[in-house]
Amino acid sequence: MSLKIYTKILWLTILLAIVPWPEVSANSPCRMADSLSLIALNNNLDFNWNVSEPIHTWAGIMLNADGCVESLDIAPRGGTLPEEIGNLSALVYLDLSESDLAGRLPSGLSDLTNLSYLNLSQNNLEGTIPGSIASLVNLEYLDLSDNNFEGLIPDEIWDLSNLTHLALGGNRSLSGTIPPMIGQMINLKHLAISGTQLNGTLPPEIGNLVNLEFLFMENNRLLGELPEEIGNMTRLTRLHLNRNGFTGNIPASITALSELEAIYVNSNEMSGALPDLSGMTLLNTLAIGDNRFTFSGIEENLSIPNFTYAPQANAEMTLSDGTLTMFAGEAGQFGQNAYSWYRDGQLIAVTTEANTWQVSESGTYYCKVVNSPITKPDMMGKDLVLISVPVYFDQFLGAVFPGDINHDGIANITDVLPWGIVYGSTGEVRQNATSLWEPQASTNWSLNVDNINAKYIDCNGDGEINLADIDIIMDNYGESYPYQTRNYNNTDAKLYAHYNSLEVYNDSFAVQLDIYLEGNDNEMATVHGVSFNIQHRSIIGDGIDHLYALPAASPSWLGSIENDLMTFHHDEISENRTGIAITRTDGQEVTGTGQIASVKIMLTKGTELPERLSIDLTDIYAIDAGGKYSKIAAQQLEIIGLQNIGQTGLAYTINSNHVSCSTLGNAEITIINESTPPYTYGWSTGGNTANITDLIPGVYGVDVFDATGAALSGIFIVDGSAPISIIPTIIHTSNNAYNGEIDLIITGGDGDYTIDWSTGESDPAIENLSVGEYSVEITDGAGCTGNFDFFVGDAPVPFTLRMLMQGAYDTTMLLMNDALRANNLIPDVDPYLFSTEAPPSAFDDNNNDAVVDWLHIQLRDDQDASRLQAERTVFIQRDGDIVDIDGASIPEFEGIVHGLYNIVIQHRNHLPVMSPVPFLLGEGGLVYDFTQQDAYTGNGTGFGQKEIFPGVWCMYSGDGDQTFEIGGNDKTIWVDINGENPVYKIADYNMDGDVNGNDKSIWFNNNGISSRVPKVE
């Protein structure tokens, strides 16, 4: 038997023992007020009493000796609580749990000052919990769990010192802390606040709750260490603190809780040795998995029947003077730990007893530890294998490899950037310095650049940062040694090349490119220097060899070459690649956008110029004055028609950006040698403008046509990994239970995903979810992230609605026309959200149920109708029935919370309509006919619907610009396309596919009509 059922039976038994069953007499002091209150309840709830019978015969009602309602225990199937409930002045017991109630708590509830039992759990109540609840000073039982309350837990609730039972859990948007004043609630036996946004720490005063039997605070955001005072709650039988952020030890004082049966502290950040709990004879469940515990203390507790301790987070491992030390905890009395040591993923040794290992080779090390009595591979929750955090060992730590300035294990063009920051600085001379690529002992300087000691920047070891150090970088260019790979943050800045000019010689040619640097969206960038590789990917032609690339930095917004700017380059002829660095030398950042340099690329040629030249800018890095690197997405430049330059013939460039994390690729064409303008474009994506965007990795082509029809084809490649994306499957809850699910299929990125749910879980699928918001951050191995939000709602809500539209309505047929459908003009994809595609069969019916057009339905907040809660698109049939996108079935709203909503219906050229009052959407669904009465009018200040016959209402036509007012601009829209047919246009106010004078007549008759439906904020 559950705690709730047991408690409910206990309370009802007490009431039955002390309350007689009188009939209501005419002179009962509360007959009038109680009767009116019960009638209001009967009207507001989906629950029917036979009001012609005496009150005491009504189901769920008990009266006291004066004939006043003392107990109300009913289970309706939906509805809202009326203010009149506060008039049941003698009410002691109120249970409306599991009733699908919606709306907010009525203020009259605080008038029930005699209440000792209040249970409104497992409903869909929303809003904040009012502080006025503190006026219920006689409350002993309060359960508001499993609703949709939001905001802070009111401080006043902790003043209810008579409470023995307090349950607020399952309200995912409820937040707040546990204040010290909780210590005054000394009568509490049951405290349940789980599955909320509760944060902060548990105060020591919680130890004052000496009568507490159940403490449920799992799945919150609590932090800090558990107070020692928890050991004062000697009547505690169940302790549930799992799925929080608690740290530190399980306090030893917990062993004083002799009546404790279950401890759940799994999924926290706790650590240290477990106290010996084996002497707690009633303890049958101990869950400590998903923390940071080691083996210490586990063996002493193996006798606990339900003891789950695996998995645990990575254990600590340190590196000092070449010795790895693994902290797995003590082996205990049953056996020894077995340590498996790995380097770069390969097993290198296994030791017992000793928890240390001496290393000598560079690499990434980690350790796996098992303990024979503790590690149970075949038992769920007991297969504890401790794995250390990875540790990188650099056998050359502290030694200088001349030319590797940024200490990443290789000498290349990026090493120039820190050099520019400290140019001219001096420090310790390196003894016995050479330029050879070998480890050389050195003394640290007092100067650092973003954790890079300046001794590495002094490549030649002469004690001065000068141009001689650059020579060493170039001499050792490409040399490397084993070192941990460094990852740099991506930036949205862009570095790209523009074609400038072509010089042709007998056996070679030179292409000059202008290099541009800018911030995101053409904004300013702030840098100290940049470096990149420039490389031709492929050339079509005979005998083409790359010679060199020569950079020049004039003009450049980074600075002037004679003053505070230097450029460097290194040609790698065999790789058709040149490394280029442009750096300031004064240690100052500058801000700007535009050209920063020019690059001349020299190439040999055969008898003719090539048809195409492909140039990549890769390995692009920017550095700030503090020495922090940022990585910029690679970029490609295609020069198409190179042989035509200088002659009568078409040539153009394709500038394309590669994919970088969430930034998709793009491409833009620039004509650099004209033939016969104007030009048209035919991309392989279907685009027809000079630029295309949102490109995923792949090969793309384009044909550029001149005015004569002559075409020049180009091709380019977009590299990188597609942005991280997901295909979610959401299963919403049913029956107010924790049975929602979210399952993700993840694509994009480099495939090495780390998943971090707001629940603390790390798998693609999470289960046992209640109604509420959930989020996940997915990170790949390159450091790219994707953030996604979800909402798990109640069971889907069907809605049966009917609506008529003036424009399409035929007053002789008493039906709307389906001319748009008959002429195949209705688009397959909805014209509002552009997210729903209808099957072709949706348009098959040609009778009264034929589709007329798309509609847009919105659910708005019941208190603030400008707040959008949910939306979807549907179809409307000739007879006014609103149906799903299959053209026939009843539509549903999924992923919403059952409750009160204003319903807004919009059409692309009719005034919107809103329900005159908020509707209750619950499991039973909604049935409403908008044609039977006027819609919302803003208290008569605007128009709702048009009454076309007595008692028959329809939407006003003529709002082509969707300003919620029919005016002059709506006529202008009509004028611009008058005479067009057959068309699907907003100026077709009578919806027959022909824009003509009939549409103008509709506008003329409705000109000046306006709606008071609020626009979405």
Buried (B, 14 or more C-beta within 10 A) or exposed (E): EEBBEEBBEEBBEBBEEEBEEBEBEEEBEBBEBBBBBBBBBBEBBBBEBEEEEEBBEBEBBBBBEBBBBBBBBBBBBBBBBBBBBBBBBBBBBBBBBBBBBBBBBBEBBBBBEBBBBBBBBBBBBBBBBBBBBBBBEBBBBBBBBBBBBBBEBBEBBBBBEBBBBBBBBBBBBBBBBBEEBBBBBEBBBBBBBBBBBBBBBBBBBBBBBEBBBBBBBBBBBBBBBBBBBBBBBEBBBBBBBBBBBBBEBBBBBBBBBEBBBBBBBBBBBBBBBBBEBBEBEEBEBBBBBBBBBBBBBBBBBBEBEEBBBBBBBEBBBEBEEEEBBBBBBBBBEEBEBBBBBBBEEEEBEEBEEEBBBEBEEBBBBBBBBBBEBBBBEEEEBBBBBBBBEBBBBBBBEEBBBBBBBBBBBBBBBBBBBBBBBBBEBBBBEBEEBEBEBBBBEBEEBEBBBBEBBBBBBBBBBBBBBBEBBBBBBBBBBEBBBBBBEEEBEBBBBBBBBBBBEBEEEEEBBBBBBBBBBBBEEEEBBEBBBBBBBBBBBBBEBEEBEBBBBBBBBEEBBBBEBEEBBBBBBBBBEEEBBBBBBBBBBBBEBBEBBBBBBBBBBBBEBEEEBBBBBBBBBBBBBBBBBEBBBBBBBBBBBBBBBBBBBEEEBBBBBBBBBBBBBBBBBBBBBBBBBBBEEEBBBBBEBEBEEBBBEEBBBEEBEBEBBBEEEEEBEBBBBBBBBBBBBBEEEBEBBEEBEBBBBBBBEBEBBBEEBEBBBBBBBEEBEBEEBBBBEBEBBBBBEBBBBBEBEBBBBBBBBBBBBBBBBBBBBEEEEEBBBBBBBBBEBBBEEBBBEEEBEBEEEBBEBEEBBBBBBBBBBBBBBBEEBEBEBBBBBBBBBBBBBBBBBEBBEBBBBBBBBBBBBBBBBBBBBBBBBBBBEBBBBBBBBBEBBBBEBBBBBBEEEBBBBBEBEEEBBBBBBBBBBBBBBBBEEBBEBBEEBBEBBBBBBBBBBBBBBBBBEEBBEBBEBBBEBBBBBBEEE
